Amino acid sequence: MIRTSLPIKTIVFFSLFSFGLISSCSKDDSPATPKDELRLTFARLGSQTILNGNAVDGEGAIYLGFSAPVERASSDMFQISTGGMVLADTEEWNAQGDQATITVNPTWIEGEVYTLRANNRLASPEAADLEELMLTFSITKQPLRATRIQVDTHLFTLNADALNTGISVGHPMEIAFSRPLAISPQSLKEFISIEGRDKVEFNITALSDTTFQLQFTETLKDFTNHQLVIGPGLGAAAGREFDGLELTFFTGPSSTPDFPILSDEELLTTIQEQTFRYFWDFGHPNCGMARERNTSGNTVTSGGSGFGLMAMVVAVERGFITMEEALQRWVQVVGFLETADRFHGAWAHWMNGQTGAVIPFSAADNGGDLVETAFLVQGLLTVRQYLLQEAPQETELIGRINTLWEGVEWDWYTKGQNEALYWHWSPDNAFQINLKISGHNETQIVYILAASSPTHPINPEIYQSGYARSGAMVNGQSYFGITLPLGSAYGGPLFFTHYSYLGLDPRNLEDQYANYWTQNVNHSLINYQYCVQNPKKYYGYSAQSWGLTASDSYIGYT
């Protein structure tokens, strides 16, 4: 073997040269990494996708999103067509070049099928070309909607659960729809009705193909509940789906007062006199007692008659009637009560004003009603006290009233158990109803009279366990920042502050549970604040209209 020595520089050079050859050959022979294909990531018309051939609302532009920036070869890279017609469009791209917005002119047509395609393949510096882009979508036929109902400046809330209030009575109504109606105003009228106390008549004129005006043939009645109905049949006539619309609205005041404007003093006098007139003018001609309602015929009410007797005292003092006229009516009422049906001294809730016989209040309530009797007795005693002061010579009438009052067997209505007074008793059903008179409500006068009876008194313990429920009638909660000493939440109907205290002065009345003047004042203030704040949004409740109690309304007793 022949050995040859090479210089170190030569060896290094050769090594580097060899490495360069190897490296160069390796780089040239490796395959290039393929690019991902450009993809359409979203396609929307407005806010709705059209990627899958969807039917969408025809509102808005088309928005396209891509997986990488797109090379903008021209300002017209896409085409939208329908029925062989190509639509004019405007195309805009975002700064990154990966989102396009296409706005068409004219606007989308309901029921039409549209095709969107790229005019050429789409190229990107960061992705492989998208060879073809084509989407098909359609525009749905929109249902018909009422979009605006307006009277003067008041825009209705178009919700069946809403209560539109304070609607002007002297202006026409405008109704606007979401789509043009290809029907005449007269045809439209067939699908619209407005009911108040009576059917409301109107004529319709077209302000445009979507907006119509209802002109009322008579001014709407003020402070009246109305129902506006647009029937679903309008949809078929308009060639669209339509669910119909039903709204309730209340009219506000008319510009002309229905009655003369009164001062506060005149208003108080009018209320007092008209309240008295109910009992006086509608009193039963045979017995003078108050009818349950002015349409009740021979049905007279014991408790209501007690209120009427007291109203007559006010009427004499205010000069609405004379003392002589009042005396005649009082003698008539007392004479009737002396012979009317009684049940251990208590009168029935309802009686026949011609015969004095009981009229059942319900199947089991055909005897004495102790609460109604108490309201009647407080009226009789008010008349007695007034006579003692103003006409003491009327000794016979005073004595007859005493006899009626002393004949009530309050203690009988304890069922002999000395726990509470009971509301009802009859010969047929005894104490079957079994309703205790208990808790703070309208019945405190019952216990006061029972405890005060000179002939049939109850023990004080019965007041404690029956009326006061051994303290369970205490409330003590705060409502609208006002503490309610007794009773149910918010105090209940306001007649709780009335009935017992027509004959019982609450200003200095107090027991271990409450001061009853404070109770009545706070109950009234809570009632007032409830109407001012009106949490359930009932129409008419306000600082000028409050005092919620049980009463007859246009739909009956409530």
Secondary structure, 3 states (H helix, E strand, C coil): CCCCCCCHHHHHHHHHHHHHHHHHHHHHHCCCCCCCECCEEEEEECCEECCCCCEECCCCCEEEEECCCCCCCCCCCEEEEECCEECEEEEEECCCCCEEEEEEECCCCCCCEEEEEECCCEEECCEEEECCCEEEEEECCCCCCEEEEEECCEECCCCCCCEEEEECCCCCEEEEECCCCCCCHHHHHCCEEEECCCECCEEEEECCCCEEEEEECCCCCCCCEEEEEECCHHHHHHCCCCCCEEEEEEECCCCCCCCCCCCHHHHHHHHHHHHHHHHHHCCCCCCCCCECCCCCCCEEEHHHHHHHHHHHHHHHHHCCCCHHHHHHHHHHHHHHHHHCCCECCECCCEEECCCCCEECCCCCCCCEEHHHHHHHHHHHHHHHHHHHHHCCCCHHHHHHHHHHHHCCCHHHHHCCCCCCCECEEECCCECCCCCECCCCCCCHHHHHHHHHCCCCCCCHHHHHHHHCHHHCCECCCEECCEECCECCHHHCCHHHHCHHHCCCCCCCCECCCCEHHHHHHHHHHHHHHHHHHCCCCCCCCECCECCCCCCEECCEEC
